[in-house]
Amino acid sequence: MINKFAHISTFMSMDIPYEDADVVVFGTGFDGTTSNRPGTRFASGAMRSESYGLETYSPVLKLDLEDYKICDIGDLELSIGDTDRVLNEIYEGSKKIVQDNKFPFMIGGEHLVTLPAFKAIYEKYNDVYVLHFDAHTDLREEYNNNKNSHATVIRRVWDILGDNRIFQFGIRSGTKHEFEFALEENHTYMEVSTINTFKDIVDNLDGKNVYLTIDLDILDPSIFPGTGTPEPGGVTYREFEQIFKILKNSNIKLVGCDIVELSPDYDNTNVSTVTACKILRELSLVAANNIEKNA
């Protein structure tokens, strides 16, 4: 079968034809509501180029990309400059992947791109739970007079899900009201600064449908400066690496994933981009392995 996406520069070893794929990777190069340093629109292209410096095999997971059916379809075509239209285009692109019974793995883009992708997931899995890694709460009701912003995205997800369905890790920045909304009013579960309770939460979600959203600024800027709003006090890559093994060994059912907020041009060493690539490799393997386990 001919891969109709063969003309697209793909992430390493993710060149299975779409029709045959279990996991579909796609980029959403949008940073229209970025409030600090723009540039996340360039993340997916930088990651595809840099990915060829990695191996396909993960010694942490003992899994290899070449053993799984993963397709990188490139970036969705977006109407940059019109936020509402972009959100609908991301929703329609994600919905097509979900309707085709494939696992959507999105490369942002700013964090707002999670909202339309999640809406497409929710339409099929309305019992879904969300695991959210981030330096920032993203729980504002509005930001700069806008209800749809990278600073409000998890609040908009909460509008859909309600209480006891969102679990936040690594959070270390936000307004007083946002922290009260989570910690005192208990609208979300929030672990401040660290990710130590992740395994306990995953164990409690045994058998549940789960969406995973990772803002890469959860990592400390000393190792990941290539992001629009760096926040000191983050986790190291070695600390973060534990989540891959926890997810692989769990009994949850992953139904979608995204990684967002890499701004490659703010790190001229490309180490941030390489780190993002490795996270994409590990989570793609986790997702593909999870599909096999739940088949």
KOLLOMAR-701165 format. One line per 2 residues: number of its first residue (from 1); for each residue y, z, x of N, C-alpha, C. Coordinates in nm, 2 decimals, m for minus. Layout:
<nodes>
NUM = Y Z X Y Z X Y Z X | ...
</nodes>
This chain:
<nodes>
1 = m0.12 0.00 0.08 0.00 0.00 0.00 0.12 0.00 0.09 | 0.22 m0.08 0.06 0.34 m0.09 0.14 0.44 0.02 0.10
3 = 0.49 0.09 0.19 0.59 0.19 0.17 0.73 0.13 0.14 | 0.78 0.14 0.02 0.91 0.07 m0.01 1.02 0.15 0.06
5 = 1.00 0.27 0.11 1.10 0.34 0.18 1.09 0.32 0.33 | 1.02 0.22 0.38 0.99 0.20 0.52 1.12 0.17 0.60
7 = 1.22 0.12 0.53 1.35 0.08 0.60 1.43 0.21 0.63 | 1.40 0.32 0.57 1.48 0.44 0.58 1.43 0.52 0.71
9 = 1.52 0.57 0.78 1.49 0.66 0.89 1.44 0.79 0.83 | 1.32 0.82 0.86 1.25 0.94 0.80 1.24 1.05 0.89
11 = 1.22 1.17 0.84 1.19 1.29 0.91 1.05 1.27 0.97 | 1.03 1.32 1.09 0.91 1.30 1.16 0.78 1.31 1.08
13 = 0.70 1.21 1.08 0.57 1.20 1.01 0.57 1.21 0.86 | 0.69 1.20 0.80 0.70 1.21 0.66 0.72 1.07 0.60
15 = 0.62 0.98 0.63 0.63 0.84 0.59 0.52 0.79 0.50 | 0.46 0.89 0.43 0.36 0.85 0.33 0.43 0.78 0.21
17 = 0.37 0.67 0.16 0.43 0.61 0.04 0.46 0.71 m0.07 | 0.57 0.69 m0.14 0.61 0.78 m0.25 0.50 0.80 m0.35
19 = 0.43 0.69 m0.39 0.33 0.70 m0.49 0.22 0.79 m0.45 | 0.19 0.81 m0.32 0.08 0.88 m0.27 0.12 1.02 m0.23
21 = 0.24 1.05 m0.23 0.29 1.18 m0.17 0.27 1.30 m0.27 | 0.25 1.41 m0.21 0.25 1.54 m0.28 0.39 1.61 m0.27
23 = 0.45 1.60 m0.15 0.58 1.66 m0.13 0.68 1.55 m0.10 | 0.80 1.55 m0.17 0.90 1.45 m0.15 1.03 1.52 m0.09
25 = 1.07 1.48 0.02 1.19 1.53 0.09 1.30 1.43 0.06 | 1.42 1.48 0.03 1.53 1.40 0.00 1.66 1.47 0.04
27 = 1.76 1.39 0.08 1.89 1.45 0.12 1.99 1.44 0.01 | 2.08 1.54 0.01 2.20 1.54 m0.09 2.32 1.57 m0.01
29 = 2.38 1.47 0.05 2.50 1.49 0.14 2.63 1.51 0.07 | 2.64 1.63 0.01 2.76 1.66 m0.06 2.82 1.79 m0.02
31 = 2.95 1.80 0.01 3.02 1.92 0.05 3.16 1.93 m0.01 | 3.17 1.89 m0.14 3.29 1.87 m0.21 3.36 2.00 m0.25
33 = 3.29 2.11 m0.25 3.35 2.24 m0.29 3.35 2.34 m0.17 | 3.32 2.29 m0.05 3.32 2.37 0.07 3.46 2.44 0.08
35 = 3.46 2.57 0.10 3.58 2.65 0.11 3.63 2.68 0.25 | 3.54 2.65 0.35 3.58 2.68 0.49 3.57 2.55 0.57
37 = 3.46 2.53 0.64 3.45 2.42 0.73 3.36 2.32 0.67 | 3.40 2.20 0.64 3.31 2.09 0.58 3.22 2.03 0.68
39 = 3.13 1.95 0.64 3.04 1.88 0.73 2.89 1.88 0.69 | 2.86 1.96 0.59 2.71 1.96 0.55 2.66 1.83 0.50
41 = 2.75 1.74 0.47 2.71 1.61 0.42 2.63 1.53 0.53 | 2.65 1.57 0.65 2.59 1.50 0.76 2.45 1.56 0.81
43 = 2.41 1.67 0.74 2.29 1.74 0.78 2.16 1.66 0.78 | 2.13 1.59 0.67 2.00 1.53 0.67 1.99 1.42 0.77
45 = 2.09 1.34 0.79 2.09 1.24 0.89 2.07 1.29 1.03 | 2.14 1.40 1.06 2.12 1.46 1.19 1.98 1.52 1.21
47 = 1.93 1.58 1.10 1.79 1.63 1.11 1.69 1.53 1.13 | 1.70 1.42 1.06 1.60 1.31 1.08 1.60 1.26 1.22
49 = 1.71 1.24 1.28 1.72 1.20 1.42 1.66 1.30 1.52 | 1.70 1.43 1.50 1.66 1.53 1.59 1.51 1.57 1.57
51 = 1.45 1.54 1.46 1.31 1.59 1.43 1.21 1.54 1.53 | 1.24 1.42 1.59 1.14 1.36 1.68 1.13 1.44 1.81
53 = 1.21 1.54 1.83 1.19 1.62 1.95 1.09 1.73 1.92 | 1.04 1.75 1.80 0.95 1.85 1.77 0.81 1.79 1.76
55 = 0.71 1.88 1.76 0.57 1.83 1.74 0.54 1.84 1.59 | 0.44 1.77 1.54 0.40 1.77 1.40 0.32 1.90 1.37
57 = 0.26 1.96 1.48 0.17 2.08 1.46 0.25 2.21 1.47 | 0.22 2.30 1.37 0.28 2.43 1.37 0.18 2.53 1.42
59 = 0.20 2.59 1.54 0.10 2.69 1.59 0.11 2.82 1.51 | 0.23 2.85 1.45 0.24 2.97 1.37 0.16 2.96 1.24
61 = 0.16 2.84 1.18 0.08 2.82 1.06 m0.06 2.76 1.08 | m0.08 2.71 1.20 m0.20 2.64 1.23 m0.22 2.52 1.13
63 = m0.11 2.45 1.10 m0.12 2.33 1.01 m0.04 2.22 1.08 | m0.07 2.10 1.04 m0.02 1.98 1.10 0.04 1.88 0.99
65 = 0.16 1.83 1.01 0.22 1.74 0.92 0.13 1.62 0.89 | 0.06 1.58 0.99 m0.01 1.45 0.98 m0.14 1.47 0.89
67 = m0.17 1.59 0.85 m0.28 1.62 0.76 m0.24 1.62 0.61 | m0.11 1.60 0.59 m0.06 1.62 0.45 0.02 1.50 0.40
69 = 0.03 1.49 0.27 0.10 1.37 0.21 0.24 1.40 0.18 | 0.33 1.38 0.27 0.47 1.41 0.26 0.56 1.28 0.28
71 = 0.65 1.26 0.19 0.73 1.14 0.19 0.88 1.18 0.20 | 0.95 1.13 0.29 1.10 1.14 0.30 1.16 1.01 0.24
73 = 1.23 1.02 0.13 1.28 0.91 0.06 1.43 0.88 0.10 | 1.48 0.96 0.20 1.62 0.94 0.24 1.71 1.02 0.15
75 = 1.84 0.98 0.15 1.94 1.05 0.08 1.96 0.99 m0.06 | 1.98 1.07 m0.16 2.03 1.02 m0.29 2.16 0.96 m0.28
77 = 2.19 0.85 m0.35 2.32 0.79 m0.35 2.41 0.87 m0.44 | 2.52 0.92 m0.39 2.60 1.01 m0.46 2.75 0.96 m0.47
79 = 2.81 0.99 m0.58 2.95 0.95 m0.61 3.04 1.05 m0.55 | 3.06 1.05 m0.42 3.14 1.15 m0.35 3.28 1.15 m0.41
81 = 3.34 1.26 m0.44 3.47 1.27 m0.49 3.47 1.31 m0.64 | 3.36 1.30 m0.70 3.35 1.34 m0.84 3.24 1.44 m0.85
83 = 3.27 1.57 m0.85 3.17 1.68 m0.84 3.07 1.67 m0.96 | 3.13 1.66 m1.08 3.04 1.66 m1.20 2.94 1.55 m1.20
85 = 2.99 1.43 m1.15 2.90 1.31 m1.15 2.79 1.33 m1.04 | 2.83 1.39 m0.93 2.74 1.42 m0.82 2.63 1.51 m0.87
87 = 2.67 1.62 m0.94 2.57 1.71 m0.98 2.47 1.65 m1.08 | 2.52 1.56 m1.16 2.43 1.49 m1.25 2.34 1.39 m1.18
89 = 2.39 1.33 m1.07 2.30 1.24 m0.99 2.19 1.31 m0.92 | 2.23 1.43 m0.87 2.13 1.52 m0.81 2.02 1.56 m0.91
91 = 2.07 1.60 m1.02 1.98 1.64 m1.13 1.88 1.53 m1.17 | 1.94 1.41 m1.19 1.85 1.29 m1.23 1.75 1.26 m1.12
93 = 1.79 1.26 m0.99 1.70 1.24 m0.88 1.59 1.34 m0.87 | 1.63 1.47 m0.88 1.53 1.57 m0.88 1.44 1.57 m1.00
95 = 1.49 1.54 m1.11 1.41 1.53 m1.24 1.30 1.42 m1.22 | 1.34 1.31 m1.16 1.24 1.20 m1.14 1.12 1.25 m1.06
97 = 1.15 1.32 m0.95 1.05 1.37 m0.86 0.96 1.47 m0.94 | 1.02 1.56 m1.01 0.95 1.66 m1.09 0.86 1.60 m1.19
99 = 0.92 1.50 m1.26 0.84 1.43 m1.37 0.72 1.35 m1.31 | 0.73 1.31 m1.19 0.62 1.24 m1.12 0.52 1.34 m1.06
101 = 0.53 1.46 m1.10 0.44 1.57 m1.06 0.43 1.58 m0.90 | 0.55 1.57 m0.84 0.56 1.59 m0.70 0.65 1.71 m0.67
103 = 0.63 1.76 m0.55 0.71 1.88 m0.51 0.84 1.84 m0.45 | 0.96 1.88 m0.51 1.09 1.83 m0.45 1.13 1.93 m0.34
105 = 1.17 1.87 m0.22 1.22 1.95 m0.11 1.35 1.89 m0.07 | 1.46 1.95 m0.10 1.59 1.90 m0.08 1.66 1.95 0.04
107 = 1.72 1.86 0.12 1.81 1.89 0.23 1.95 1.88 0.18 | 2.03 1.99 0.18 2.17 1.98 0.15 2.25 1.94 0.28
109 = 2.37 1.93 0.26 2.46 1.96 0.15 2.49 2.11 0.15 | 2.61 2.13 0.08 2.65 2.26 0.05 2.56 2.33 m0.05
111 = 2.58 2.46 m0.08 2.48 2.53 m0.16 2.49 2.49 m0.31 | 2.60 2.44 m0.35 2.61 2.40 m0.49 2.50 2.30 m0.53
113 = 2.45 2.22 m0.44 2.35 2.12 m0.47 2.22 2.18 m0.52 | 2.20 2.31 m0.50 2.08 2.38 m0.55 2.08 2.38 m0.70
115 = 2.20 2.39 m0.76 2.21 2.41 m0.91 2.14 2.29 m0.99 | 2.18 2.17 m0.96 2.12 2.06 m1.04 1.97 2.04 m1.01
117 = 1.93 2.06 m0.88 1.79 2.05 m0.85 1.71 2.16 m0.92 | 1.77 2.28 m0.92 1.70 2.39 m0.99 1.69 2.37 m1.14
119 = 1.79 2.31 m1.20 1.79 2.28 m1.35 1.67 2.19 m1.38 | 1.65 2.09 m1.29 1.54 2.00 m1.31 1.40 2.07 m1.30
121 = 1.39 2.16 m1.21 1.27 2.25 m1.20 1.25 2.33 m1.32 | 1.36 2.40 m1.37 1.36 2.49 m1.48 1.31 2.42 m1.61
123 = 1.35 2.30 m1.62 1.30 2.22 m1.74 1.15 2.21 m1.75 | 1.09 2.21 m1.64 0.94 2.20 m1.64 0.88 2.34 m1.63
125 = 0.94 2.43 m1.55 0.88 2.56 m1.52 0.98 2.67 m1.57 | 0.99 2.69 m1.70 1.10 2.79 m1.74 1.06 2.93 m1.72
127 = 0.94 2.96 m1.66 0.91 3.09 m1.62 0.93 3.11 m1.47 | 1.01 3.03 m1.40 1.02 3.03 m1.26 1.10 3.14 m1.21
129 = 1.07 3.19 m1.09 1.15 3.29 m1.02 1.22 3.23 m0.90 | 1.32 3.29 m0.85 1.40 3.23 m0.74 1.40 3.33 m0.62
131 = 1.36 3.28 m0.50 1.38 3.36 m0.38 1.49 3.29 m0.30 | 1.60 3.37 m0.27 1.72 3.32 m0.22 1.75 3.39 m0.09
133 = 1.76 3.31 0.02 1.80 3.36 0.15 1.94 3.31 0.18 | 2.03 3.41 0.23 2.17 3.37 0.25 2.24 3.48 0.32
135 = 2.35 3.45 0.38 2.45 3.55 0.43 2.54 3.60 0.32 | 2.56 3.51 0.22 2.66 3.53 0.11 2.59 3.55 m0.02
137 = 2.66 3.63 m0.11 2.60 3.66 m0.24 2.60 3.54 m0.33 | 2.70 3.46 m0.33 2.71 3.34 m0.41 2.71 3.38 m0.56
139 = 2.76 3.49 m0.60 2.75 3.55 m0.73 2.89 3.55 m0.80 | 2.99 3.49 m0.75 3.12 3.49 m0.82 3.11 3.41 m0.95
141 = 3.19 3.46 m1.04 3.20 3.39 m1.17 3.27 3.26 m1.16 | 3.37 3.26 m1.07 3.44 3.13 m1.04 3.50 3.15 m0.90
143 = 3.53 3.04 m0.84 3.60 3.04 m0.71 3.70 2.92 m0.71 | 3.82 2.95 m0.67 3.93 2.85 m0.67 3.94 2.79 m0.81
145 = 3.93 2.87 m0.91 3.94 2.83 m1.05 3.83 2.73 m1.09 | 3.71 2.74 m1.02 3.60 2.64 m1.05 3.48 2.72 m1.07
147 = 3.41 2.70 m1.18 3.29 2.77 m1.21 3.17 2.71 m1.13 | 3.18 2.59 m1.09 3.08 2.52 m1.01 3.12 2.51 m0.87
149 = 3.07 2.60 m0.78 3.12 2.60 m0.64 3.00 2.65 m0.56 | 3.01 2.63 m0.43 2.90 2.68 m0.34 2.91 2.84 m0.34
151 = 3.02 2.90 m0.38 3.03 3.04 m0.39 2.99 3.10 m0.52 | 2.96 3.01 m0.62 2.91 3.06 m0.75 2.77 3.02 m0.79
153 = 2.70 2.95 m0.70 2.58 2.88 m0.74 2.47 2.97 m0.79 | 2.45 3.09 m0.72 2.35 3.18 m0.77 2.39 3.25 m0.90
155 = 2.52 3.26 m0.92 2.56 3.31 m1.05 2.53 3.21 m1.16 | 2.54 3.08 m1.13 2.51 2.98 m1.23 2.36 2.98 m1.26
157 = 2.28 3.00 m1.15 2.13 3.01 m1.17 2.10 3.13 m1.25 | 2.17 3.25 m1.23 2.15 3.37 m1.31 2.18 3.34 m1.46
159 = 2.29 3.26 m1.48 2.32 3.22 m1.62 2.20 3.16 m1.69 | 2.12 3.09 m1.62 2.00 3.02 m1.67 1.89 3.12 m1.69
161 = 1.86 3.20 m1.58 1.74 3.28 m1.58 1.76 3.42 m1.64 | 1.88 3.48 m1.62 1.90 3.62 m1.66 1.84 3.72 m1.55
163 = 1.83 3.84 m1.59 1.79 3.95 m1.50 1.64 3.94 m1.46 | 1.62 4.01 m1.34 1.48 4.03 m1.29 1.41 3.90 m1.25
165 = 1.48 3.79 m1.22 1.42 3.67 m1.19 1.47 3.61 m1.05 | 1.57 3.68 m1.00 1.63 3.63 m0.87 1.62 3.74 m0.77
167 = 1.57 3.70 m0.65 1.55 3.79 m0.54 1.63 3.74 m0.42 | 1.73 3.82 m0.37 1.82 3.78 m0.26 1.79 3.86 m0.13
169 = 1.79 3.79 m0.02 1.76 3.85 0.11 1.86 3.81 0.21 | 1.89 3.91 0.30 1.98 3.88 0.42 2.13 3.88 0.38
171 = 2.16 3.92 0.26 2.30 3.91 0.21 2.39 4.01 0.29 | 2.50 3.97 0.34 2.59 4.05 0.42 2.74 4.02 0.40
173 = 2.77 3.94 0.30 2.91 3.90 0.27 2.93 3.87 0.12 | 3.04 3.92 0.07 3.07 3.89 m0.07 3.18 3.99 m0.12
175 = 3.22 3.97 m0.24 3.32 4.06 m0.30 3.26 4.19 m0.34 | 3.34 4.29 m0.36 3.29 4.42 m0.41 3.22 4.40 m0.55
177 = 3.28 4.32 m0.63 3.22 4.30 m0.76 3.09 4.23 m0.76 | 3.07 4.14 m0.66 2.94 4.07 m0.65 2.83 4.17 m0.61
179 = 2.86 4.26 m0.51 2.76 4.35 m0.47 2.73 4.45 m0.59 | 2.83 4.49 m0.66 2.81 4.58 m0.78 2.73 4.51 m0.88
181 = 2.75 4.38 m0.90 2.68 4.30 m1.00 2.53 4.30 m0.97 | 2.49 4.29 m0.84 2.35 4.29 m0.80 2.30 4.43 m0.78
183 = 2.37 4.52 m0.71 2.31 4.65 m0.66 2.32 4.76 m0.77 | 2.43 4.76 m0.84 2.46 4.87 m0.93 2.42 4.83 m1.08
185 = 2.45 4.70 m1.11 2.41 4.66 m1.25 2.28 4.60 m1.25 | 2.21 4.57 m1.13 2.07 4.53 m1.12 2.05 4.39 m1.19
187 = 2.15 4.30 m1.18 2.12 4.17 m1.24 2.03 4.09 m1.15 | 2.04 4.11 m1.02 1.95 4.05 m0.92 1.89 4.16 m0.83
189 = 1.78 4.13 m0.77 1.73 4.21 m0.66 1.80 4.17 m0.53 | 1.86 4.26 m0.46 1.93 4.22 m0.33 1.90 4.31 m0.22
191 = 1.85 4.25 m0.11 1.83 4.33 0.01 1.94 4.29 0.11 | 2.02 4.39 0.14 2.14 4.37 0.22 2.11 4.36 0.37
193 = 2.15 4.25 0.43 2.14 4.22 0.58 2.01 4.19 0.63 | 1.90 4.24 0.57 1.77 4.22 0.63 1.67 4.15 0.53
195 = 1.55 4.12 0.57 1.45 4.05 0.49 1.32 4.13 0.49 | 1.33 4.26 0.51 1.21 4.35 0.53 1.12 4.36 0.41
197 = 1.18 4.35 0.29 1.10 4.37 0.17 1.04 4.24 0.12 | 1.06 4.13 0.19 1.02 4.00 0.14 0.87 4.00 0.10
199 = 0.78 4.05 0.19 0.64 4.05 0.16 0.61 4.13 0.03 | 0.67 4.24 0.01 0.65 4.32 m0.11 0.68 4.24 m0.24
201 = 0.80 4.17 m0.23 0.84 4.10 m0.35 0.75 3.98 m0.37 | 0.71 3.91 m0.27 0.61 3.80 m0.29 0.48 3.85 m0.34
203 = 0.43 3.96 m0.29 0.31 4.02 m0.35 0.32 4.05 m0.50 | 0.44 4.10 m0.54 0.46 4.13 m0.68 0.47 4.00 m0.77
205 = 0.50 3.89 m0.70 0.51 3.76 m0.78 0.38 3.68 m0.77 | 0.27 3.75 m0.74 0.14 3.69 m0.74 0.11 3.60 m0.86
207 = 0.08 3.48 m0.83 0.04 3.38 m0.94 0.16 3.32 m1.01 | 0.29 3.36 m0.98 0.41 3.31 m1.05 0.46 3.18 m0.99
209 = 0.53 3.11 m1.07 0.60 2.99 m1.02 0.73 3.03 m0.95 | 0.76 2.98 m0.83 0.87 3.02 m0.75 0.94 2.91 m0.69
211 = 1.08 2.92 m0.70 1.17 2.82 m0.63 1.23 2.89 m0.51 | 1.24 2.82 m0.40 1.29 2.88 m0.28 1.42 2.81 m0.23
213 = 1.53 2.88 m0.22 1.65 2.83 m0.17 1.70 2.90 m0.05 | 1.72 2.83 0.06 1.76 2.89 0.19 1.89 2.83 0.24
215 = 1.99 2.92 0.24 2.12 2.89 0.30 2.10 2.93 0.45 | 2.11 2.83 0.54 2.07 2.85 0.68 2.17 2.95 0.75
217 = 2.28 2.98 0.68 2.37 3.08 0.75 2.31 3.22 0.74 | 2.19 3.24 0.68 2.12 3.37 0.69 2.09 3.40 0.83
219 = 2.08 3.30 0.92 2.05 3.32 1.06 2.18 3.36 1.13 | 2.17 3.45 1.23 2.29 3.50 1.30 2.36 3.38 1.37
221 = 2.49 3.37 1.36 2.56 3.26 1.42 2.55 3.25 1.58 | 2.50 3.36 1.64 2.47 3.35 1.78 2.36 3.25 1.81
223 = 2.27 3.23 1.72 2.17 3.13 1.73 2.18 3.01 1.64 | 2.27 3.02 1.54 2.29 2.92 1.45 2.44 2.90 1.41
225 = 2.52 2.85 1.51 2.66 2.84 1.48 2.70 2.72 1.40 | 2.60 2.63 1.38 2.63 2.50 1.31 2.63 2.51 1.16
227 = 2.72 2.59 1.11 2.73 2.61 0.96 2.88 2.63 0.92 | 2.91 2.61 0.80 3.05 2.61 0.75 3.11 2.74 0.74
229 = 3.03 2.85 0.71 3.09 2.98 0.70 3.00 3.08 0.77 | 3.01 3.08 0.91 2.92 3.17 0.99 2.95 3.31 0.96
231 = 2.85 3.40 0.96 2.87 3.54 0.92 2.79 3.62 1.02 | 2.86 3.70 1.11 2.78 3.78 1.21 2.69 3.88 1.14
233 = 2.59 3.92 1.21 2.50 4.02 1.16 2.37 3.97 1.10 | 2.34 3.84 1.12 2.23 3.78 1.06 2.10 3.80 1.13
235 = 1.99 3.75 1.07 1.86 3.77 1.13 1.83 3.66 1.24 | 1.74 3.69 1.33 1.70 3.60 1.43 1.60 3.50 1.37
237 = 1.57 3.39 1.45 1.47 3.30 1.40 1.34 3.37 1.40 | 1.31 3.45 1.50 1.18 3.51 1.51 1.15 3.61 1.39
239 = 1.26 3.68 1.34 1.25 3.76 1.22 1.23 3.67 1.10 | 1.30 3.56 1.09 1.29 3.47 0.98 1.15 3.40 0.97
241 = 1.09 3.38 1.09 0.97 3.31 1.09 0.86 3.38 1.01 | 0.87 3.51 0.99 0.77 3.58 0.92 0.75 3.53 0.78
243 = 0.86 3.47 0.72 0.85 3.43 0.58 0.75 3.32 0.56 | 0.74 3.23 0.67 0.64 3.12 0.66 0.50 3.17 0.64
245 = 0.46 3.26 0.73 0.33 3.32 0.72 0.30 3.39 0.59 | 0.40 3.47 0.55 0.39 3.54 0.42 0.37 3.45 0.30
247 = 0.45 3.34 0.30 0.43 3.24 0.19 0.30 3.17 0.20 | 0.26 3.13 0.32 0.13 3.06 0.33 0.01 3.15 0.28
249 = 0.02 3.28 0.31 m0.09 3.36 0.28 m0.08 3.42 0.14 | 0.02 3.39 0.06 0.04 3.44 m0.07 m0.03 3.36 m0.18
251 = m0.03 3.42 m0.30 m0.08 3.35 m0.41 0.02 3.30 m0.51 | 0.15 3.29 m0.47 0.25 3.24 m0.56 0.23 3.09 m0.57
253 = 0.29 3.03 m0.67 0.29 2.88 m0.68 0.43 2.83 m0.65 | 0.45 2.77 m0.54 0.58 2.71 m0.51 0.60 2.58 m0.59
255 = 0.72 2.57 m0.65 0.74 2.45 m0.74 0.86 2.37 m0.69 | 0.93 2.42 m0.59 1.05 2.35 m0.53 1.11 2.43 m0.42
257 = 1.19 2.36 m0.34 1.25 2.42 m0.22 1.38 2.35 m0.18 | 1.47 2.42 m0.12 1.58 2.35 m0.06 1.63 2.43 0.06
259 = 1.69 2.36 0.16 1.76 2.42 0.27 1.90 2.36 0.27 | 2.00 2.44 0.29 2.13 2.39 0.27 2.22 2.45 0.38
261 = 2.35 2.40 0.39 2.46 2.45 0.47 2.44 2.43 0.62 | 2.36 2.34 0.67 2.37 2.30 0.81 2.49 2.21 0.82
263 = 2.59 2.24 0.91 2.70 2.15 0.95 2.68 2.12 1.10 | 2.61 2.01 1.12 2.57 1.98 1.26 2.68 1.97 1.36
265 = 2.80 1.92 1.32 2.90 1.89 1.42 2.97 2.02 1.48 | 2.94 2.13 1.42 3.00 2.26 1.47 2.91 2.32 1.58
267 = 2.80 2.25 1.62 2.72 2.30 1.73 2.68 2.17 1.82 | 2.76 2.15 1.92 2.74 2.03 2.00 2.62 2.04 2.09
269 = 2.55 2.15 2.09 2.42 2.16 2.16 2.31 2.10 2.08 | 2.33 2.09 1.95 2.23 2.04 1.85 2.12 2.15 1.83
271 = 2.13 2.27 1.88 2.03 2.37 1.86 2.02 2.41 1.72 | 2.14 2.42 1.65 2.13 2.45 1.51 2.05 2.35 1.43
273 = 2.07 2.22 1.46 2.00 2.11 1.39 1.85 2.12 1.42 | 1.82 2.15 1.55 1.67 2.16 1.58 1.61 2.28 1.51
275 = 1.68 2.39 1.50 1.63 2.50 1.42 1.61 2.47 1.27 | 1.71 2.40 1.22 1.69 2.35 1.08 1.57 2.26 1.06
277 = 1.55 2.17 1.16 1.43 2.09 1.16 1.30 2.17 1.16 | 1.30 2.27 1.24 1.18 2.35 1.25 1.15 2.42 1.12
279 = 1.25 2.47 1.06 1.24 2.54 0.93 1.19 2.44 0.83 | 1.24 2.32 0.83 1.20 2.22 0.73 1.05 2.18 0.76
281 = 1.01 2.17 0.88 0.87 2.14 0.92 0.78 2.25 0.86 | 0.81 2.38 0.89 0.73 2.49 0.85 0.72 2.50 0.70
283 = 0.83 2.49 0.63 0.83 2.50 0.49 0.76 2.38 0.42 | 0.77 2.27 0.47 0.70 2.15 0.42 0.55 2.17 0.43
285 = 0.51 2.23 0.54 0.37 2.26 0.56 0.32 2.36 0.46 | 0.40 2.47 0.44 0.37 2.57 0.35 0.36 2.51 0.21
287 = 0.45 2.43 0.17 0.45 2.37 0.04 0.33 2.28 0.01 | 0.30 2.20 0.11 0.18 2.11 0.10 0.05 2.18 0.10
289 = 0.04 2.29 0.18 m0.07 2.37 0.18 m0.09 2.45 0.05 | 0.03 2.49 m0.01 0.03 2.56 m0.14 m0.02 2.48 m0.25
291 = 0.02 2.35 m0.25 m0.03 2.25 m0.35 m0.18 2.24 m0.34 | m0.24 2.23 m0.22 m0.38 2.22 m0.21 m0.45 2.35 m0.26
293 = m0.40 2.47 m0.23 m0.45 2.59 m0.27 m0.46 2.60 m0.43 | m0.36 2.55 m0.49 m0.34 2.56 m0.64 m0.40 2.44 m0.71
295 = m0.46 2.35 m0.64 m0.51 2.22 m0.71 m0.63 2.26 m0.79
</nodes>
